[in-house]
Amino acid sequence: MEDPLTQGELAELEAQTGVRLPEEYRTFLLRIGAGGAGPAYGLFPVRRVQGRWRWEGDGADLADLSRLAAV
């Protein structure tokens, strides 16, 4: 598992995506870890890459949360 996010990192992630994550997932990211359980468990690790937050792994690019913010 990836290390848990800090409150500040979670705030950056949500600000960047423009989406407030579900409370259960927020709690998971803050207390358990930032993903990485796998392979193939569908829990992509979220990481800051070149100053931007993103989910990584095969198929993770399909989860563009910024599109959901406009719905």
C-alpha positions as CSV (number, residue, x, y, z in Angstrom):
1,M,0.0,0.0,0.0
2,E,1.0,3.6,-0.6
3,D,1.4,5.8,2.4
4,P,-1.8,7.7,3.5
5,L,-2.3,11.2,2.2
6,T,-2.1,14.2,4.5
7,Q,-5.1,16.5,4.8
8,G,-3.2,19.0,2.6
9,E,-2.5,16.5,-0.1
10,L,-6.1,15.4,-0.2
11,A,-7.2,19.0,-0.4
12,E,-4.8,19.5,-3.4
13,L,-6.1,16.4,-5.1
14,E,-9.7,17.5,-4.8
15,A,-8.9,21.1,-5.8
16,Q,-7.1,19.8,-8.9
17,T,-9.9,17.4,-10.0
18,G,-12.7,19.8,-9.0
19,V,-14.4,16.9,-7.3
20,R,-15.0,16.2,-3.6
21,L,-14.3,12.5,-3.2
22,P,-16.8,10.3,-1.4
23,E,-16.4,10.4,2.4
24,E,-15.5,6.7,2.7
25,Y,-12.8,7.0,0.0
26,R,-11.5,10.2,1.7
27,T,-11.2,8.3,5.0
28,F,-9.4,5.4,3.2
29,L,-6.9,7.8,1.6
30,L,-6.2,9.6,4.9
31,R,-6.1,6.6,7.3
32,I,-5.2,3.4,5.3
33,G,-3.2,4.4,2.2
34,A,-3.3,6.1,-1.2
35,G,-4.0,2.9,-3.0
36,G,-1.8,0.3,-4.5
37,A,-3.6,-2.9,-3.4
38,G,-3.4,-5.3,-6.2
39,P,-2.8,-6.3,-8.8
40,A,-6.2,-6.1,-10.5
41,Y,-8.2,-5.1,-7.4
42,G,-9.2,-1.8,-9.1
43,L,-7.6,0.4,-6.4
44,F,-5.2,2.5,-8.3
45,P,-2.6,4.4,-6.4
46,V,-3.0,8.1,-6.4
47,R,0.3,10.0,-6.7
48,R,1.7,13.4,-7.4
49,V,3.6,13.2,-10.7
50,Q,5.3,16.3,-12.0
51,G,3.3,18.5,-9.6
52,R,-0.1,17.0,-10.7
53,W,-2.2,14.4,-8.9
54,R,-3.1,11.3,-10.9
55,W,-4.2,7.7,-10.5
56,E,-1.7,5.3,-12.0
57,G,-2.0,1.8,-13.4
58,D,-3.5,0.0,-16.4
59,G,-6.8,1.7,-17.1
60,A,-6.4,4.4,-14.5
61,D,-6.4,7.0,-17.3
62,L,-10.1,6.1,-17.8
63,A,-11.0,7.7,-14.5
64,D,-11.0,11.4,-15.5
65,L,-12.8,12.9,-12.5
66,S,-12.7,16.4,-13.9
67,R,-15.4,15.3,-16.4
68,L,-17.7,14.4,-13.4
69,A,-17.4,17.9,-12.0
70,A,-19.3,19.3,-15.0
71,V,-22.2,16.8,-14.6
